[in-house]
């Protein structure tokens, strides 16, 4: 993969189709300003965090420090990134009903026939 510059990353829109298939602004998780900041600065912050790009100035250092948790997020983009990370890394909740339906037994699961005979009235 060719190394990208900061300007190229800022021109690219950040998307996450796996977790936000309809976009950040339609998810209800982010405010309008947060979704705009995340779309604009998300690729840059992701490249900084992953080590693909070295910080060039104080703004980049701020993005990196807040993303790592070294300091509190101060800008809208930093708050949006931290909120995004909390949302996508939250534990997945299981179903309270379990994976099997209540009426199934183990023999039904295996595809075996049960020994119960049913008599029908004629």
C-alpha positions as CSV (number, residue, x, y, z in Angstrom):
1,X,0.0,0.0,0.0
2,X,1.4,3.4,-0.9
3,X,2.0,5.8,1.9
4,X,-0.6,8.5,2.0
5,X,-0.1,12.1,3.0
6,X,-2.1,14.1,5.5
7,X,-3.8,16.1,2.7
8,X,-4.9,12.9,1.0
9,X,-6.4,11.5,4.2
10,X,-8.2,14.7,4.9
11,X,-9.8,14.7,1.4
12,X,-11.0,11.1,1.9
13,X,-14.4,10.6,3.7
14,X,-14.3,8.2,6.7
15,X,-16.9,5.5,6.4
16,X,-17.7,2.4,8.5
17,X,-20.2,0.3,6.5
18,X,-20.0,-2.6,9.0
19,X,-21.0,-0.7,12.1
20,X,-22.8,2.3,10.5
21,X,-24.2,1.1,7.1
22,X,-26.4,4.2,6.7
23,X,-23.7,6.7,7.8
24,X,-22.8,8.4,11.0
25,X,-25.4,11.1,10.6
26,X,-28.3,8.7,10.3
27,X,-27.3,6.5,13.2
28,X,-28.6,8.6,16.0
29,X,-25.4,8.1,17.9
30,X,-23.7,11.3,16.9
31,X,-24.7,15.0,16.7
32,X,-24.5,16.7,13.3
33,X,-21.2,18.3,14.2
34,X,-19.8,15.1,15.5
35,X,-20.8,13.1,12.4
36,X,-19.3,15.8,10.1
37,X,-16.0,15.9,12.1
38,X,-15.8,12.1,12.1
39,X,-16.4,11.9,8.4
40,X,-13.7,14.5,7.8
41,X,-11.0,13.6,10.3
42,X,-11.7,9.9,10.8
43,X,-9.2,8.6,8.2
44,X,-6.5,10.9,9.6
45,X,-7.0,9.8,13.2
46,X,-7.2,6.1,12.2
47,X,-3.9,6.4,10.3
48,X,-2.3,8.2,13.3
49,X,-3.5,5.6,15.7
50,X,-2.5,2.6,13.5
51,X,1.0,4.1,13.0
52,X,0.7,4.6,9.2
53,X,1.3,8.4,9.6
54,X,3.6,10.2,12.0
55,X,2.2,13.3,13.8
56,X,3.3,16.5,12.0
57,X,2.0,19.2,14.3
58,X,0.2,19.9,17.7
59,X,-3.2,19.1,16.2
60,X,-2.0,15.6,15.2
61,X,-0.4,15.1,18.6
62,X,-3.7,16.1,20.2
63,X,-5.7,13.6,18.1
64,X,-3.2,10.8,19.0
65,X,-3.1,11.7,22.7
66,X,-6.9,11.8,23.1
67,X,-7.4,8.6,21.0
68,X,-4.9,6.7,23.2
69,X,-6.6,8.1,26.4
70,X,-3.6,10.1,27.5
71,X,-5.8,13.3,27.8
72,X,-9.4,14.3,27.6
73,X,-10.7,15.0,24.1
74,X,-10.9,18.8,23.6
75,X,-12.1,19.3,20.0
76,X,-15.3,18.0,18.3
77,X,-13.2,15.6,16.2
78,X,-11.5,14.2,19.2
79,X,-14.8,13.7,21.1
80,X,-16.4,12.2,18.1
81,X,-13.5,9.7,17.7
82,X,-13.6,8.6,21.3
83,X,-17.4,8.3,21.2
84,X,-17.1,6.2,18.0
85,X,-14.5,3.9,19.6
86,X,-16.7,3.4,22.6
87,X,-19.7,2.5,20.4
88,X,-17.9,0.0,18.1
89,X,-16.0,-1.7,20.9
90,X,-18.9,-2.1,23.4
91,X,-19.6,-5.7,24.4
92,X,-22.3,-7.4,22.4
93,X,-25.3,-8.4,24.4
94,X,-26.6,-11.9,24.1
95,X,-30.3,-12.8,23.7
96,X,-32.2,-13.3,27.0
97,X,-33.9,-16.2,25.3
98,X,-30.9,-18.2,24.3
99,X,-30.1,-19.8,21.0
100,X,-32.6,-22.7,21.1
101,X,-36.3,-22.4,21.0
102,X,-37.9,-23.5,24.3
103,X,-39.8,-26.5,22.9
104,X,-36.9,-28.2,21.2
105,X,-35.1,-31.1,22.9
106,X,-31.6,-32.4,22.2
107,X,-33.0,-35.2,20.0
108,X,-34.8,-32.6,17.9
109,X,-31.5,-30.8,17.4
110,X,-29.7,-33.9,16.2
111,X,-32.4,-34.7,13.6
112,X,-33.3,-38.0,15.3
113,X,-36.8,-39.2,15.7
114,X,-38.3,-39.4,19.1
115,X,-39.8,-42.6,20.6
116,X,-43.2,-41.0,21.3
117,X,-46.1,-42.5,19.4
118,X,-49.1,-40.4,18.5
119,X,-52.5,-42.0,18.0
120,X,-55.0,-40.3,15.9
121,X,-58.8,-40.8,16.4
122,X,-60.6,-41.9,13.3
